[in-house]
Amino acid sequence: MARPRRRAGAVLAAAVMTVSLTGVGVATAPMALAASGTTLHVAITGNGMYVNGPRTFPAGRVTLFMDAAGGDRGVEIIRLHKGYSFRDFRGDLKVAFGNLFAPGGDTAKGLKALNRAIDNTTSLGGLYAPDGQVRHGSVLLTHPGNRYVLFDDSGNLPRRPVHLTVTAAHGPQVLPATTATVIARTARRWGGDAELPHNGNIKFANHATNSPHFLELQHVKEGTTRQQVLDSFQSPDPPDFLLPGSQDTDVLSPGQAMSVHLNLPAGEYVEMCFFPDPTADGMGTPHALMGMVRVVHLT
């Protein structure tokens, strides 16, 4: 599942983008960090996406490095279900996002397309990196087959698909060790640890049964409250609580998990998810506007 790039609350979205670009840089990590399993290095520029690593590899752990140039960039891996193509996936998201986020859109039509994309893919996670920076983490690809696709998720719609073939399981079948966990729950709320390492690995797990989720960690001023963040989504004024430093994942389907390496300033952060709610009788409201905001600390 691609992550919608049109975040809810245009003022907050622009401010988050601005402070993210001035955040703490993450040096390119050496191959040795992927102690075992498959490693894929992805670089995305204004000219294209470049993938360094095998296209065929054993089922198990895959470590992703995302190197961004010329803008904020993102990469995601999905598994297409039988009878559903990447073209179908992209087409459904075009209909979904165009109707859910464009003025005068047909909400029912948008939700139908969004749910078709959700029902026909398994989103296994991915990473975003601000311009000029590198992020890394790990995902699990556990089902042998040739239905996996890695793609550029930097814009409003997925593009530049790279098809992957997964063979019989070999090597590590679990994520790397982590010191804290962030959990997306069914009731559009966050769970897990309230303290995360500012420099270390965390696990992001989607325990929800009814929707994909992604994680945005955004540095804020000490003392910022959850209610202040919620109120900012409705305000025309730029929020005054944002600080440089952020980490974003791409989408995880229910029951999936990934690990993310954090290297951010210590301090107070908010966890947010802006995935549009896929409930058939809803409006596609981004989850953060429905209360999926939590204050945590990176120590």
Secondary structure, DSSP 8 states (H G I E B T S, - for coil): ----SS-SSHHHHHHHHHHHHTS-------GGGS-SSEEEEEEE-SS-EEEES-SEEESEEEEEEEEE-SS-EEEEEEEE-TT--HHHHHHHHHHHHHHHHSTT--HHHHHHHHHHHHHTEEEEEEEEE-TT-EEEEEEEE-S-EEEEEEEE-SSSS-EEEEEEEEES--S--S----SEEEEE-TTS-EEE-SEE-SEEEEEEEE--SS--B--EEEEE-TT--HHHHHHHTT-SS--S-EEEEEEEB--B-TT-EEEEEEE--SEEEEEE---B---TTS---BGGGGT-EEEEEE-
